[in-house]
Amino acid sequence: MEIKGKIIELLPEQSGQSANGYWRKQEYILETESQYPKKICFAAWGEKIDQFNIKKDEIIQISIDLESREYNGRWYTDVKAWKVSRNGVGAENNYETKGQEYSGASSVHASNLDNDDMPF
């Protein structure tokens, strides 16, 4: 899924240690460009934070994965960026990590879905 908009806020970077090792997470607030703009909080994990190098007030297009999980009877949804484009060009050397685990744990590769010619 791709979303285009302006970065209106960078939230404080979070980091920690888990059973799988050290992790980093940076969240951003993107406001869509439409008649009725929406605000979306999305995250970049690990090395993607530095590779994407997202700045406040930038207009970007992000490719995201959505994932929901249940914890104690409540559902939580993550919006994870796996690619950032500026003016139709991928961020810094076209880094793409579609289907990879974001916590720094083992990677699971999925097929690359970027090559379809669908306009939507």
Order of alpha helices (4+ residues) and beta strands (2+ residues): beta-beta-beta-beta-alpha-beta-beta-beta
